[in-house]
Amino acid sequence: MGIFDFLNNKKKEKARQEQLRLQEEEKRRAEEQRRLEERRKQEEQQRREESFLSNFEFDSTCHQRYENGQPVRGLQVCPRYIKIKKNINGCSGYQLTPGDGYILTATNGDTGQPQFAPKPMRVVKFSNTEILLKGYCVSAQTPFGWQEIDLSDYGFSIIWQNGIIQKCILHMYDRNVDLEYQRTSQSTALFSKDELKSIIAILSDISYIFLKSDRLVGGRNEKMKSMLFSYAGVFGYYYEEEYAYGKVSDITDNNIASHYVLVKLSISDDSHRRNVVRDLADNWSDVLQVIFNLELDDNEAGNKLKKMESNIHTVTKAIEKLSGKNCKKPSNPLKVHPKKVSYNPFNITEDLKLAEGRAIPDITDVFARELVPMLASNQHSSDESRDIVANYALSMIKSYYDNAGFVPMLIVDQITGQVNQVAEMVEHISYAPQKNLKEYILSKIYR
């Protein structure tokens, strides 16, 4: 082999070695990139897990026990409050590493007592349809001191779809037992999915009719629209949260979907939701009266509402079904007979001619500045709150009388309506035996 062959072979070998080096370098970079991408996905998954699970709550209204995959004992209708929290500082009764996993608890809604002992768990699966946590070996405090116990016999699944939680399942693997926690069973729901979609759509249509009405002045059209948005939000809560039919944002426009977020935050509290549902029929009666008044003469809003008579009846029946109370039928303001009373110091009149052209603007902000501090500082009984509100409204009625020499009943309606709206921002007030603030005030005036 000549010198040139030797040099040529050496050059080829060097090129081959360089190619191998470049290939190894490319593999190393690809592996590094893969590890970085894997770490990024893990960190993103961990952030997603922590965002969802760190303060997870699921209020179950019923649960079903399964043994060997078969339902037993029937559906148990009783509240159970499930919570999952991030293990930040450990958990009483266990020796845990802070930051490791989560703590699962459940409370019996009937007794207020824990349903089972807190269970440390770690996430083993996180998908778009299921989140699965499982117990693990921990050191637990027992009557015989600290001992290692195996909690891997327990698991907990969160079943969800499109961001909506369908149900939760506590697994007891060693016994082949599952406890399936649900919200109100769809099979026993007050309304079907299609019924709720229809009700929400009708309320949406009415809200925009109110908004565009030239008969609702002084900001009343905007106020009535917001009121109808709130009704849609209440039924939306049952659609999305109570029965888990789907997301409200998928069946409404952006305006109602945004309003629903506020409604959901408000009525997620059980006590407040009960109050809202209880008052639905009475409040809807006021809406029916507005609809009736708009239909009295020829105007665009009234004519559209007349064509929706069947749909409005559907909503009324749904509200009566939900609240358990009947709505009041609207009264014709043109056929109201004035009350005959022996004592009428403010010369309150139901003469419609005297009411023409007389209306007070929306001054709830003024009422709020004066009334809210009085209610907030009241540390006594609800009866005292009732009298604070009533006396404030009376002072407004008297002020009107001092200027006009009489007070149309329409003005009494507007004053008591706005004052009551402000009072409800602070607390719910009963005017029993009278039905509302207006009747309570009239009972004091006409005494």
NORDACOR-V710121 format. One record per helix or strand of 3 or more residues. SS is the DSSP state (H for helix, E for strand). FROM is the first residue (numbers start at 1). TO is the last residue. If there is no record, write none. Layout:
{{SS:FROM:TO} {SS:FROM:TO}}
This chain:
{{H:3:53} {E:55:67} {E:70:86} {E:102:108} {E:114:126} {E:130:134} {E:137:142} {E:145:150} {E:154:161} {E:164:172} {H:173:175} {E:177:182} {H:186:188} {H:193:212} {H:220:242} {H:248:250} {H:254:267} {H:270:278} {H:280:294} {H:300:307} {H:309:323} {H:333:335} {H:352:355} {H:364:376} {H:382:404} {H:409:423} {H:437:445}}
